[in-house]
């Protein structure tokens, strides 16, 4: 499979300020394509490199899911245990019928802090709540735990960020270890993700791409760039915000498929669609699946987006390809993943 046109296309987009980031495409041990484009920081500016670490936004949910499934393997967690039996949620609207399985598959029905499917802005949450005041999982509870649910547990499917916040709280309760420390030791280290971590954007850390988005005038013309430092909390949580390299995300997928993180039973569970969300879309335990008409899996993936962030990690079983796109701008990343998807589809 040739990706010879991809570099020129990405370079042109970067030259037009329509993409900044890293793309990596691998088949097994072989790198089919890799490249870094645009700027890691627009203030200095600093050129992008393939070693840059990016805020992964919702890709972090995969790490939370795997950590939970590892506890299932260890006999410390049952997916069908109500979350209220693990985490103290007294006085909230979280139903005692909501299970860990519901939370991990977006079928809990609980209200999100910002309902993205309804078009609510996550960035708007931080107008009245200082971003620096939300650094631990429990800090998120006031933003959603007293809202009325969207539907009874298991009666529907709706993407929900904060379901993973509750799972993060469950991980802390069951292990006695802070969420981020647990992920570092039990997921990153085991998968060989040596360049991955959670970085506080208020602190200096090497090789971390800064998030920037264009400032547009009333006619949609770019007049400048603004950093995302006030757009969401400064350090990652169980729902989003881990920092990884493209190479580490490929290592993660390969570690899953090789059975290095989960038992064979749980590996199969993680790589199997669980609940249907739309005509060709299914949710798993963090992963999202695109099926062919014969119900075979065309691709499984997880994307993430936020102000100053756009990314995707995807595996194409028929082509044997792992694809990672990491961008430090919300605008432009989707077009890149769609382009790669068309190239793979045409080749296969």
MITIZA-651963 format. One record per residue: residue in three letters; x, y, z of N, C-alpha, C, O in turn. Coordinates in pm, whole numbers, padded with zeros to 5 digits, always signed. Layout:
ALAXYZXYZXYZXYZ;...
This chain:
UNK+00085-00119+00000+00000+00000+00000+00088+00125+00000+00181+00136+00080;UNK+00059+00215-00089+00141+00335-00103+00069+00456-00046-00049+00478-00073;UNK+00142+00535+00032+00088+00660+00084+00172+00777+00032+00189+00878+00101;UNK+00224+00762-00090+00315+00862-00145+00250+00999-00158+00317+01101-00141;UNK+00121+01004-00187+00055+01134-00204+00024+01201-00071-00002+01321-00065;UNK+00027+01122+00038-00017+01175+00166+00075+01284+00218+00028+01385+00271;UNK+00207+01266+00203+00301+01365+00255+00281+01501+00188+00279+01604+00256;UNK+00267+01502+00055+00248+01628-00016+00117+01694+00026+00111+01816+00042;UNK+00014+01614+00044-00117+01667+00084-00111+01727+00225-00164+01836+00248;UNK-00046+01657+00317-00032+01707+00454+00056+01832+00459+00028+01926+00532;UNK+00162+01832+00380+00252+01947+00377+00179+02071+00326+00199+02181+00376;UNK+00093+02052+00226+00017+02164+00172-00082+02217+00276-00100+02338+00290;UNK-00145+02126+00349-00238+02170+00453-00165+02244+00565-00214+02344+00617;UNK-00047+02194+00601+00032+02261+00705+00075+02399+00659+00074+02495+00737;UNK+00115+02411+00532+00158+02539+00478+00044+02641+00479+00067+02761+00491;UNK-00080+02590+00467-00197+02677+00470-00252+02695+00611-00359+02754+00630;UNK-00179+02645+00710-00221+02651+00851-00352+02576+00875-00431+02615+00961;UNK-00375+02468+00800-00495+02387+00817-00466+02254+00886-00557+02173+00904;UNK-00341+02230+00925-00308+02111+01002-00172+02130+01068-00077+02178+01007;UNK-00166+02091+01195-00039+02079+01264-00047+01954+01350-00141+01937+01427;UNK+00051+01868+01336+00048+01745+01414+00137+01638+01357+00228+01664+01278;UNK+00108+01514+01399+00188+01397+01361+00095+01289+01308-00014+01268+01360;UNK+00139+01222+01203+00067+01108+01148+00162+00989+01143+00276+01002+01098;UNK+00115+00874+01189+00194+00751+01188+00105+00636+01141-00004+00616+01193;UNK+00153+00562+01042+00081+00446+00989+00177+00327+00989+00283+00332+00926;UNK+00138+00222+01060+00226+00106+01070+00150-00023+01042+00032-00037+01074;UNK+00221-00117+00982+00172-00253+00965+00271-00346+01035+00380-00372+00984;UNK+00232-00394+01152+00325-00476+01229+00447-00394+01268+00435-00286+01325;UNK+00565-00446+01236+00690-00376+01267+00727-00272+01162+00818-00192+01182;UNK+00657-00275+01051+00693-00188+00939+00618-00055+00944+00496-00052+00960;UNK+00691+00053+00932+00630+00186+00923+00597+00215+00778+00687+00225+00694;UNK+00469+00228+00749+00424+00258+00613+00432+00408+00584+00454+00451+00471;UNK+00413+00488+00690+00416+00632+00672+00436+00698+00807+00383+00651+00908;UNK+00513+00807+00809+00523+00888+00929+00563+01029+00889+00634+01050+00791;UNK+00515+01125+00967+00551+01263+00937+00502+01358+01044+00403+01331+01112;UNK+00572+01469+01058+00535+01574+01152+00520+01704+01074+00599+01734+00985;UNK+00416+01781+01108+00380+01897+01028+00340+02015+01117+00278+01996+01222;UNK+00375+02135+01075+00331+02254+01146+00411+02283+01271+00530+02255+01278;UNK+00342+02342+01370+00409+02397+01486+00362+02333+01616+00243+02314+01637;UNK+00458+02299+01702+00426+02248+01836+00389+02362+01929+00315+02342+02025;UNK+00441+02480+01902+00403+02601+01974+00402+02715+01874+00492+02727+01791;UNK+00302+02798+01882+00292+02911+01791+00347+03038+01855+00362+03140+01788;UNK+00376+03032+01981+00426+03152+02048+00571+03180+02011+00610+03296+02000;UNK+00652+03073+01992+00796+03096+01976+00840+03119+01833+00906+03221+01813;UNK+00814+03041+01731+00742+02913+01722+00839+02794+01729+00959+02808+01707;UNK+00784+02677+01759+00862+02553+01769+00809+02454+01667+00689+02423+01669;UNK+00892+02404+01577+00845+02307+01476+00800+02176+01541+00851+02135+01645;UNK+00704+02112+01478+00656+01982+01524+00760+01874+01495+00830+01880+01394;UNK+00769+01775+01584+00852+01657+01561+00769+01533+01593+00666+01542+01660;UNK+00813+01418+01544+00740+01294+01567+00750+01248+01712+00675+01159+01754;UNK+00841+01306+01789+00855+01269+01930+00765+01350+02022+00765+01328+02143;UNK+00688+01442+01965+00602+01527+02047+00493+01444+02117+00441+01347+02062;UNK+00462+01488+02240+00353+01429+02316+00233+01522+02308+00244+01643+02324;UNK+00116+01462+02282-00006+01539+02260-00110+01505+02367-00119+01391+02413;UNK-00187+01605+02404-00308+01581+02480-00400+01495+02393-00433+01533+02280;UNK-00440+01380+02444-00520+01287+02363-00670+01303+02382-00747+01231+02318;UNK-00713+01396+02468-00856+01413+02493-00918+01277+02525-00870+01207+02614;UNK-01025+01239+02455-01102+01121+02492-01034+00987+02463-01085+00883+02504;UNK-00923+00987+02394-00849+00860+02379-00811+00806+02515-00791+00685+02531;UNK-00800+00894+02614-00771+00854+02752-00872+00751+02803-00838+00670+02889;UNK-00994+00755+02753-01096+00660+02796-01053+00515+02772-01093+00425+02846;UNK-00972+00492+02670-00923+00356+02645-00837+00307+02760-00845+00190+02798;UNK-00755+00395+02816-00668+00356+02927-00750+00326+03052-00719+00234+03127;UNK-00855+00405+03073-00945+00382+03186-01016+00248+03172-01028+00173+03268;UNK-01063+00219+03050-01133+00093+03026-01042-00027+03050-01082-00124+03115;UNK-00921-00019+02999-00828-00131+03016-00794-00150+03164-00785-00263+03212;UNK-00774-00040+03235-00745-00051+03379-00861-00119+03452-00838-00201+03541;UNK-00985-00086+03414-01101-00150+03477-01108-00298+03441-01134-00381+03528;UNK-01084-00332+03316-01090-00471+03274-00978-00553+03338-00993-00673+03361;UNK-00865-00489+03365-00758-00559+03437-00804-00595+03578-00768-00702+03629;UNK-00881-00509+03642-00933-00542+03775-01035-00656+03766-01047-00737+03858;UNK-01109-00662+03655-01199-00776+03634-01118-00904+03625-01153-01004+03687;UNK-01011-00901+03549-00923-01018+03537-00869-01061+03673-00851-01181+03699;UNK-00844-00965+03760-00787-00994+03892-00892-01031+03996-00859-01058+04111;UNK-01020-01033+03954-01127-01068+04046-01162-00959+04144-01229-00985+04244;UNK-01119-00836+04117-01144-00724+04208-01265-00640+04166-01308-00552+04240;UNK-01318-00667+04047-01429-00587+03994-01519-00675+03909-01471-00758+03831;UNK-01649-00656+03925-01749-00717+03838-01812-00605+03757-01860-00507+03814;UNK-01813-00618+03625-01865-00512+03540-02011-00480+03568-02057-00370+03538;UNK-02085-00574+03624-02226-00553+03649-02255-00508+03792-02371-00509+03835;UNK-02151-00469+03864-02169-00410+03995-02218-00266+03982-02161-00190+03904;UNK-02322-00228+04055-02366-00088+04052-02253+00004+04100-02184-00026+04197;UNK-02236+00116+04030-02129+00208+04067-02151+00263+04207-02055+00298+04276;UNK-02277+00273+04251-02305+00326+04384-02261+00232+04496-02253+00274+04612;UNK-02234+00105+04462-02182+00012+04563-02031+00026+04579-01973-00028+04673;UNK-01968+00098+04488-01823+00117+04494-01788+00259+04536-01700+00281+04620;UNK-01858+00354+04478-01831+00497+04501-01947+00558+04579-02063+00534+04546;UNK-01918+00637+04679-02021+00704+04756-02082+00817+04673-02019+00921+04651;UNK-02205+00794+04626-02275+00893+04545-02407+00932+04611-02503+00970+04544;UNK-02412+00921+04744-02532+00957+04818-02569+01102+04793-02483+01190+04790;UNK-02699+01126+04774-02746+01262+04751-02738+01307+04607-02772+01421+04576;UNK-02693+01220+04517-02684+01254+04374-02800+01190+04299-02880+01116+04357;UNK-02809+01219+04169-02913+01158+04085-02864+01033+04015-02934+00980+03928;UNK-02746+00985+04049-02693+00863+03986-02771+00743+04038-02769+00714+04158;UNK-02838+00673+03948-02924+00561+03987-02841+00444+04041-02732+00417+03991;UNK-02893+00374+04143-02824+00254+04193-02826+00139+04093-02764+00036+04115;UNK-02898+00158+03982-02900+00056+03877-02791+00078+03772-02772-00006+03684;UNK-02720+00189+03781-02610+00215+03687-02490+00128+03722-02439+00135+03834;UNK-02447+00046+03628-02334-00043+03652-02208+00010+03585-02212+00103+03505;UNK-02096-00050+03620-01969-00015+03556-01977-00043+03407-01925+00034+03326;UNK-02043-00153+03369-02060-00185+03226-02135-00074+03154-02095-00032+03045;UNK-02242-00026+03214-02315+00086+03154-02225+00206+03132-02227+00267+03025;UNK-02146+00240+03231-02061+00358+03224-01956+00345+03114-01928+00442+03043;UNK-01899+00227+03100-01792+00206+03002-01843+00194+02858-01765+00206+02764;UNK-01974+00171+02841-02030+00154+02707-02129+00265+02671-02206+00251+02576;UNK-02128+00374+02746-02213+00490+02717-02362+00455+02720-02441+00514+02646;UNK-02400+00361+02802-02541+00321+02810-02599+00343+02949-02701+00284+02983;UNK-02534+00427+03030-02580+00451+03167-02700+00543+03175-02780+00533+03268;UNK-02714+00633+03079-02822+00731+03081-02796+00851+03169-02878+00943+03172;UNK-02685+00853+03243-02660+00967+03331-02631+01092+03248-02583+01084+03135;UNK-02662+01206+03305-02638+01332+03235-02489+01363+03231-02417+01337+03328;UNK-02444+01418+03120-02304+01458+03106-02285+01599+03162-02381+01674+03180;UNK-02161+01635+03188-02136+01773+03231-02163+01868+03115-02223+01974+03135;UNK-02119+01832+02996-02155+01904+02874-02202+01800+02774-02125+01714+02733;UNK-02328+01808+02734-02386+01709+02645-02346+01741+02501-02408+01824+02434;UNK-02241+01673+02455-02189+01701+02321-02288+01660+02212-02293+01723+02107;UNK-02366+01554+02237-02463+01512+02137-02575+01615+02122-02641+01621+02018;UNK-02596+01695+02226-02697+01802+02218-02636+01934+02175-02705+02036+02171;UNK-02507+01934+02143-02442+02054+02095-02391+02147+02204-02353+02260+02174;UNK-02388+02100+02330-02336+02184+02437-02184+02196+02429-02117+02103+02384;UNK-02132+02307+02472-01989+02334+02464-01919+02294+02593-01955+02341+02701;UNK-01818+02209+02581-01739+02172+02698-01661+02293+02749-01642+02310+02869;UNK-01616+02374+02657-01538+02493+02692-01620+02589+02778-01565+02658+02864;UNK-01752+02592+02755-01838+02685+02828-01850+02650+02977-01890+02734+03057;UNK-01817+02526+03014-01824+02485+03154-01732+02569+03242-01757+02585+03362;UNK-01627+02623+03183-01522+02686+03263-01534+02838+03266-01441+02908+03307;UNK-01649+02888+03223-01673+03032+03233-01694+03071+03380-01642+03171+03428;UNK-01773+02987+03451-01804+03017+03591-01723+02934+03690-01710+02972+03807;UNK-01668+02822+03644-01585+02737+03730-01440+02749+03686-01409+02714+03572;UNK-01351+02796+03772-01210+02809+03732-01150+02673+03694-01166+02575+03768;UNK-01083+02667+03582-01026+02540+03539-00926+02485+03640-00914+02364+03656;UNK-00854+02574+03709-00752+02529+03803-00810+02464+03928-00737+02403+04006;UNK-00943+02475+03948-01005+02416+04066-01046+02271+04045-01093+02206+04138;UNK-01030+02220+03923-01072+02083+03890-00948+02004+03847-00906+02009+03731;UNK-00892+01930+03941-00772+01853+03911-00783+01706+03951-00701+01624+03909;UNK-00884+01671+04030-00906+01533+04070-01047+01490+04028-01133+01574+04002;UNK-01069+01358+04022-01196+01307+03970-01316+01361+04047-01416+01397+03986;UNK-01307+01367+04179-01421+01413+04258-01456+01560+04232-01568+01603+04258;UNK-01360+01635+04181-01386+01776+04152-01489+01794+04041-01550+01900+04030;UNK-01509+01691+03959-01604+01699+03848-01748+01677+03891-01840+01718+03821;UNK-01770+01612+04006-01904+01570+04046-02007+01683+04048-02119+01662+04001;UNK-01975+01801+04102-02078+01905+04105-02133+01945+03969-02240+02003+03960;UNK-02061+01914+03862-02103+01957+03730-02203+01862+03663-02260+01895+03560;UNK-02223+01743+03723-02315+01650+03658-02395+01562+03754-02501+01513+03717;UNK-02347+01541+03874-02404+01437+03961-02543+01469+04013-02608+01381+04070;UNK-02591+01592+03994-02724+01628+04042-02819+01660+03926-02932+01703+03949;UNK-02774+01637+03805-02860+01656+03688-02954+01537+03671-02919+01425+03708;UNK-03074+01559+03615-03163+01445+03587-03106+01360+03475-03046+01413+03382;UNK-03125+01228+03481-03070+01140+03377-03143+01158+03244-03254+01211+03238;UNK-03079+01113+03138-03138+01120+03005-03234+01004+02980-03333+01019+02909;UNK-03203+00887+03038-03287+00769+03023-03246+00667+03129-03138+00680+03187;UNK-03330+00567+03156-03294+00466+03256-03171+00387+03211-03148+00371+03091;UNK-03091+00338+03305-02971+00262+03270-03002+00145+03176-03092+00065+03202;UNK-02925+00138+03066-02940+00030+02969-03052+00050+02870-03069-00032+02780;UNK-03130+00159+02883-03244+00180+02794-03209+00259+02669-03296+00281+02585;UNK-03087+00302+02657-03045+00379+02541-02894+00388+02535-02824+00327+02615;UNK-02846+00464+02439-02702+00483+02421-02677+00631+02392-02737+00687+02300;UNK-02591+00693+02470-02560+00835+02451-02419+00859+02503-02387+00826+02617;UNK-02335+00917+02419-02196+00941+02457-02191+01024+02585-02259+01125+02597;UNK-02108+00978+02680-02105+01043+02810-01963+01043+02867-01910+00940+02906;UNK-01904+01161+02870-01768+01174+02923-01760+01135+03069-01670+01062+03110;UNK-01855+01183+03149-01842+01171+03294-01865+01029+03344-01834+00999+03460;UNK-01920+00942+03261-01926+00802+03300-01789+00748+03333-01773+00666+03424;UNK-01689+00795+03259-01552+00749+03282-01492+00815+03404-01401+00760+03466;UNK-01540+00933+03440-01499+00995+03566-01539+00905+03683-01461+00884+03776;UNK-01662+00853+03678-01709+00764+03784-01628+00635+03787-01598+00583+03894;UNK-01592+00583+03670-01508+00462+03668-01371+00494+03726-01312+00411+03796;UNK-01319+00614+03698-01192+00654+03758-01199+00656+03909-01106+00613+03977;UNK-01312+00705+03964-01331+00704+04108-01337+00561+04161-01287+00532+04269;UNK-01400+00471+04084-01406+00331+04125-01266+00268+04126-01234+00191+04217;UNK-01185+00301+04029-01048+00250+04026-00971+00294+04150-00899+00216+04211;UNK-00987+00421+04186-00917+00471+04304-00966+00400+04431-00886+00368+04519;UNK-01097+00377+04440-01152+00312+04558-01103+00168+04570-01069+00123+04679;UNK-01100+00096+04458-01067-00046+04460-00917-00071+04474-00877-00175+04526;UNK-00835+00022+04428-00690+00001+04432-00622+00079+04543-00512+00043+04586;UNK-00687+00186+04591-00623+00271+04690-00512+00356+04633-00429+00410+04706;UNK-00510+00368+04500-00404+00442+04430-00468+00555+04349-00569+00531+04284;UNK-00412+00675+04351-00465+00783+04267-00472+00740+04120-00385+00669+04071;UNK-00577+00785+04052-00602+00740+03915-00480+00751+03825-00442+00654+03760;UNK-00418+00868+03820-00308+00887+03726-00190+00797+03759-00126+00744+03668;UNK-00161+00778+03887-00053+00688+03925-00084+00544+03883+00004+00470+03839;UNK-00211+00507+03897-00251+00371+03860-00234+00348+03710-00185+00244+03668;UNK-00274+00445+03629-00262+00431+03483-00115+00427+03442-00077+00349+03354;UNK-00034+00510+03505+00109+00509+03473+00169+00369+03493+00243+00320+03408;UNK+00137+00307+03606+00199+00179+03641+00130+00061+03574+00198-00032+03530;UNK-00003+00064+03567-00076-00056+03526-00109-00060+03377-00143-00166+03324;UNK-00099+00053+03310-00128+00055+03166-00005+00101+03087+00047+00026+03004;UNK+00041+00224+03113+00153+00277+03035+00277+00188+03047+00335+00149+02946;UNK+00318+00157+03169+00440+00080+03189+00427-00059+03129+00520-00108+03065;UNK+00313-00124+03150+00294-00261+03099+00290-00266+02947+00331-00364+02887;UNK+00240-00159+02885+00230-00156+02739+00358-00106+02673+00367-00104+02550;UNK+00457-00066+02752+00580-00012+02695+00565+00129+02643+00639+00171+02555;UNK+00468+00202+02699+00443+00341+02655+00534+00434+02735+00487+00507+02823;UNK+00661+00430+02704+00762+00496+02786+00761+00648+02776+00821+00716+02860;UNK+00692+00703+02676+00689+00849+02660+00555+00909+02701+00531+01028+02679;UNK+00468+00829+02762+00333+00875+02795+00322+00912+02942+00387+00852+03028;UNK+00238+01011+02970+00219+01056+03107+00102+01154+03111+00036+01178+03010;UNK+00076+01208+03229-00021+01315+03246+00056+01441+03285+00124+01444+03387;UNK+00046+01543+03203+00121+01665+03228+00027+01780+03263-00076+01799+03199;UNK+00064+01854+03364-00009+01974+03402+00035+02087+03310+00154+02117+03301;UNK-00060+02149+03243-00025+02251+03144+00033+02377+03209+00084+02464+03139;UNK+00025+02385+03341+00085+02499+03410+00233+02478+03436+00302+02569+03481;UNK+00282+02356+03409+00421+02324+03438+00499+02298+03310+00442+02259+03208;UNK+00629+02322+03315+00715+02298+03199+00742+02148+03185+00783+02083+03281;UNK+00718+02095+03068+00747+01954+03039+00801+01946+02898+00751+02015+02808;UNK+00902+01864+02875+00965+01858+02743+00877+01788+02640+00802+01696+02672;UNK+00888+01833+02517+00826+01767+02402+00675+01751+02416+00619+01648+02378;UNK+00609+01851+02471+00463+01852+02480+00409+01960+02387+00440+02078+02403;UNK+00329+01919+02290+00273+02015+02195+00166+02099+02263+00080+02046+02333;UNK+00170+02230+02241+00071+02321+02298-00053+02326+02208-00042+02321+02085;UNK-00170+02337+02270-00294+02344+02194-00329+02487+02154-00335+02577+02238;UNK-00351+02507+02025-00387+02639+01972-00501+02625+01871-00508+02525+01799;UNK-00588+02722+01866-00693+02726+01765-00701+02865+01705-00667+02963+01771;UNK-00747+02874+01580-00754+03005+01516-00863+03094+01574-00968+03046+01618;UNK-00836+03223+01574-00937+03324+01607-00995+03371+01474-00922+03414+01385;UNK-01128+03363+01462-01193+03397+01335-01278+03522+01350-01337+03546+01455;UNK-01283+03602+01243-01370+03720+01246-01511+03680+01203-01539+03562+01182;UNK-01598+03778+01190-01739+03750+01158-01756+03684+01022-01857+03618+00998;UNK-01658+03700+00935-01665+03639+00801-01591+03507+00794-01576+03449+00687;UNK-01545+03458+00910-01476+03329+00911-01330+03336+00873-01267+03233+00850;UNK-01275+03455+00866-01133+03470+00830-01047+03465+00956-01083+03522+01059;UNK-00935+03398+00946-00845+03384+01060-00773+03515+01086-00712+03573+00996;UNK-00781+03562+01211-00715+03688+01248-00603+03666+01349-00531+03760+01383;UNK-00587+03542+01397-00482+03513+01494-00502+03375+01553-00580+03294+01501;UNK-00431+03348+01661-00439+03217+01727-00451+03237+01877-00395+03332+01932;UNK-00523+03147+01943-00538+03155+02088-00510+03019+02150-00548+02915+02094;UNK-00443+03018+02265-00408+02894+02331-00526+02844+02414-00613+02922+02453;UNK-00529+02715+02440-00644+02653+02505-00629+02641+02657-00692+02555+02718;UNK-00549+02724+02719-00518+02708+02860-00638+02729+02953-00635+02683+03067;UNK-00742+02797+02908-00860+02818+02990-00980+02738+02940-01094+02765+02980;UNK-00957+02641+02854-01067+02570+02789-01107+02441+02861-01216+02390+02836;UNK-01023+02388+02946-01055+02269+03024-00949+02253+03133-00846+02320+03128;UNK-00972+02165+03230-00880+02154+03344-00736+02132+03302-00710+02078+03194;UNK-00641+02173+03386-00500+02174+03346-00432+02038+03341-00324+02026+03283;UNK-00493+01935+03400-00431+01804+03399-00536+01698+03374-00652+01715+03414;UNK-00498+01590+03309-00592+01489+03264-00661+01412+03375-00616+01408+03489;UNK-00773+01351+03335-00857+01274+03426-00889+01140+03362-00829+01103+03261;UNK-00984+01069+03421-01022+00937+03368-01098+00946+03237-01114+00844+03169;UNK-01146+01063+03201-01220+01077+03075-01136+01135+02963-01165+01112+02846;UNK-01032+01211+02997-00952+01272+02891-00823+01332+02948-00808+01347+03069;UNK-00731+01366+02857-00617+01447+02895-00483+01381+02915-00387+01449+02950;UNK-00471+01249+02893-00338+01189+02898-00256+01239+02780-00311+01270+02674;UNK-00125+01248+02798-00035+01292+02691+00046+01173+02640+00111+01102+02717;UNK+00041+01151+02509+00112+01037+02450+00176+01077+02317+00143+01180+02259;UNK+00269+00993+02273+00324+01006+02139+00248+00915+02045+00176+00825+02088;UNK+00263+00938+01916+00200+00851+01817+00254+00708+01830+00177+00612+01822;UNK+00383+00694+01849+00442+00561+01860+00387+00487+01981+00366+00366+01975;UNK+00365+00557+02091+00311+00492+02211+00168+00444+02189+00129+00341+02244;UNK+00089+00517+02112-00047+00471+02085-00047+00344+02002-00131+00256+02023;UNK+00046+00332+01909+00058+00207+01834+00101+00095+01928+00050-00017+01918;UNK+00193+00123+02018+00235+00022+02116+00116-00024+02200+00104-00143+02231;UNK+00030+00068+02237-00087+00033+02316-00177-00066+02240-00214-00169+02295;UNK-00211-00034+02115-00295-00125+02037-00230-00262+02020-00298-00364+02030;UNK-00102-00263+01995-00033-00390+01975-00028-00470+02105-00039-00593+02103;UNK-00010-00400+02218-00008-00470+02347-00143-00532+02378-00151-00641+02435;UNK-00250-00463+02340-00384-00519+02358-00398-00646+02275-00435-00751+02328;UNK-00369-00637+02146-00389-00753+02058-00298-00870+02094-00333-00985+02072;UNK-00182-00839+02151-00088-00945+02188-00121-01007+02324-00054-01101+02367;UNK-00224-00957+02390-00262-01013+02519-00168-00974+02632-00159-01043+02733;UNK-00097-00862+02616-00001-00820+02718-00066-00741+02832-00004-00720+02936;UNK-00190-00697+02811-00258-00617+02912-00377-00689+02974-00408-00669+03092;UNK-00444-00771+02896-00565-00836+02942-00562-00986+02914-00487-01032+02828;UNK-00643-01060+02987-00657-01203+02961-00719-01224+02823-00777-01129+02769;UNK-00710-01344+02765-00774-01368+02635-00923-01334+02637-00975-01276+02540;UNK-00993-01368+02746-01136-01339+02754-01162-01189+02752-01249-01142+02679;UNK-01087-01114+02832-01107-00971+02838-01054-00900+02715-01108-00797+02676;UNK-00950-00954+02652-00901-00898+02526-01009-00907+02420-01035-00810+02348;UNK-01072-01024+02409-01181-01040+02313-01296-00945+02343-01356-00888+02253;UNK-01327-00930+02472-01434-00840+02512-01403-00698+02470-01490-00628+02417;UNK-01280-00653+02493-01240-00516+02460-01246-00491+02311-01275-00379+02268;UNK-01220-00593+02231-01214-00577+02086-01345-00617+02017-01347-00639+01896;UNK-01453-00627+02093-01583-00667+02039-01685-00555+02059-01695-00500+02168;UNK-01761-00520+01954-01867-00421+01970-01967-00465+02077-01998-00583+02089;UNK-02016-00368+02154-02107-00400+02265-02247-00343+02247-02345-00415+02265;UNK-02258-00216+02213-02390-00153+02200-02395-00070+02072-02298-00003+02036;UNK-02509-00074+02007-02523-00002+01881-02564+00143+01907-02656+00171+01983;UNK-02492+00233+01842-02520+00375+01860-02590+00435+01740-02677+00521+01756;UNK-02552+00393+01622-02612+00445+01500-02604+00338+01394-02563+00225+01423;UNK-02643+00371+01271-02655+00269+01166-02529+00186+01149-02536+00063+01144;UNK-02413+00251+01140-02289+00177+01120-02191+00197+01235-02072+00170+01221;UNK-02241+00244+01349-02151+00273+01460-02188+00195+01585-02304+00188+01624;UNK-02088+00138+01648-02105+00063+01771-02004+00112+01874-01891+00150+01839;UNK-02045+00111+02001-01952+00137+02110-01909+00006+02173-01988-00088+02187;UNK-01781+00002+02211-01731-00107+02292-01698-00051+02429-01767+00037+02479;UNK-01592-00102+02489-01545-00050+02617-01441+00060+02589-01321+00042+02610;UNK-01492+00172+02542-01406+00283+02503-01385+00291+02354-01390+00400+02296;UNK-01363+00178+02290-01345+00176+02145-01477+00202+02074-01585+00180+02128;UNK-01465+00249+01949-01581+00267+01862-01556+00186+01735-01445+00186+01680;UNK-01660+00117+01688-01646+00021+01578-01729+00063+01458-01843+00108+01471;UNK-01669+00049+01340-01739+00067+01214-01750-00069+01148-01649-00135+01123;UNK-01874-00112+01120-01897-00245+01065-01931-00237+00917-01988-00139+00869;UNK-01893-00343+00847-01930-00360+00707-02073-00413+00699-02129-00453+00802;UNK-02134-00415+00579-02270-00470+00565-02283-00615+00612-02391-00657+00654;UNK-02173-00691+00606-02178-00831+00652-02147-00843+00801-02128-00953+00852;UNK-02143-00730+00870-02117-00721+01014-01973-00748+01054-01942-00757+01172;UNK-01884-00760+00957-01742-00768+00990-01693-00629+01028-01751-00529+00987;UNK-01585-00623+01106-01533-00495+01154-01442-00433+01048-01337-00489+01016;UNK-01483-00318+00995-01397-00245+00901-01284-00175+00978-01169-00176+00935;UNK-01319-00114+01092-01219-00044+01171-01268-00032+01314-01388-00021+01340;UNK-01174-00033+01407-01207+00009+01543-01111+00121+01581-00995+00121+01542;UNK-01163+00215+01658-01087+00338+01679-01134+00411+01802-01233+00374+01865;UNK-01062+00515+01834-01107+00612+01934-01050+00747+01896-00930+00762+01874;UNK-01138+00842+01889-01095+00978+01859-01111+01067+01981-01174+01029+02080;UNK-01056+01183+01972-01070+01280+02079-01063+01420+02022-00985+01448+01931;UNK-01145+01507+02076-01142+01644+02029-01175+01740+02141-01258+01711+02228;UNK-01110+01852+02140-01135+01956+02238-01077+02084+02179-01015+02081+02072;UNK-01096+02194+02245-01032+02316+02199-00881+02295+02198-00821+02266+02301;UNK-00820+02311+02082-00676+02291+02070-00633+02146+02062-00514+02116+02078;UNK-00728+02055+02038-00696+01912+02034-00782+01842+01930-00902+01865+01922;UNK-00720+01756+01849-00793+01666+01759-00704+01545+01735-00588+01560+01697;UNK-00758+01426+01756-00674+01309+01738-00755+01184+01707-00876+01182+01724;UNK-00686+01081+01662-00751+00954+01630-00648+00842+01635-00536+00857+01587;UNK-00687+00730+01696-00610+00606+01685-00705+00503+01628-00817+00488+01675;UNK-00659+00430+01525-00750+00341+01452-00675+00218+01402-00558+00226+01363;UNK-00745+00105+01403-00691-00017+01346-00785-00068+01238-00906-00075+01258;UNK-00727-00104+01123-00801-00162+01012-00766-00310+01003-00659-00344+00953;UNK-00852-00400+01051-00818-00542+01052-00786-00599+00913-00689-00674+00898;UNK-00866-00564+00811-00844-00621+00678-00710-00578+00619-00646-00656+00549;UNK-00669-00456+00647-00542-00405+00595-00426-00431+00690-00310-00417+00651;UNK-00456-00468+00813-00350-00489+00913-00277-00362+00951-00160-00367+00987;UNK-00346-00249+00944-00281-00119+00967-00324-00057+01099-00441-00062+01137;UNK-00228+00001+01169-00254+00089+01282-00228+00231+01236-00123+00260+01178;UNK-00322+00320+01261-00312+00459+01217-00329+00551+01338-00422+00534+01417;UNK-00240+00648+01351-00251+00748+01456-00239+00886+01394-00147+00913+01316;UNK-00332+00973+01428-00324+01114+01393-00338+01194+01521-00438+01181+01592;UNK-00239+01276+01552-00243+01361+01670-00221+01505+01627-00123+01536+01559;UNK-00312+01592+01667-00301+01733+01627-00321+01823+01748-00401+01793+01837;UNK-00249+01933+01751-00264+02031+01859-00351+02149+01816-00329+02263+01857;UNK-00449+02120+01731-00552+02216+01693-00681+02139+01669-00678+02030+01611;UNK-00792+02194+01713-00920+02125+01692-00955+02122+01544-01014+02026+01495;UNK-00919+02227+01474-00953+02238+01333-00849+02166+01247-00729+02185+01266;UNK-00894+02085+01154-00805+02024+01056-00781+01876+01073-00753+01807+00975;UNK-00790+01824+01195-00758+01684+01218-00855+01588+01153-00814+01485+01100;UNK-00985+01620+01157-01086+01529+01101-01063+01506+00953-01079+01393+00904;UNK-01026+01610+00880-01002+01595+00736-00888+01498+00710-00890+01425+00611;UNK-00788+01496+00798-00674+01405+00782-00717+01261+00801-00681+01175+00721;UNK-00794+01232+00906-00836+01094+00929-00931+01047+00819-00927+00930+00780;UNK-01014+01137+00768-01103+01099+00658-01024+01070+00531-01057+00978+00456;UNK-00919+01148+00508-00833+01124+00392-00766+00988+00400-00765+00913+00302;UNK-00711+00954+00517-00646+00824+00534-00746+00711+00519-00715+00608+00459;UNK-00866+00730+00572-00969+00627+00562-01002+00600+00416-01019+00484+00376;UNK-01011+00705+00336-01040+00687+00192-00925+00615+00122-00949+00529+00037;UNK-00801+00648+00158-00687+00581+00095-00685+00432+00131-00658+00348+00045;UNK-00713+00400+00255-00714+00258+00296-00830+00186+00228-00813+00074+00178;UNK-00945+00250+00226-01062+00187+00162-01036+00159+00014-01072+00052-00036;UNK-00974+00253-00055-00946+00235-00197-00847+00121-00219-00860+00045-00315;UNK-00749+00108-00131-00648+00004-00146-00701-00134-00114-00665-00233-00178;UNK-00788-00141-00012-00840-00272+00032-00959-00316-00053-01015-00423-00030;
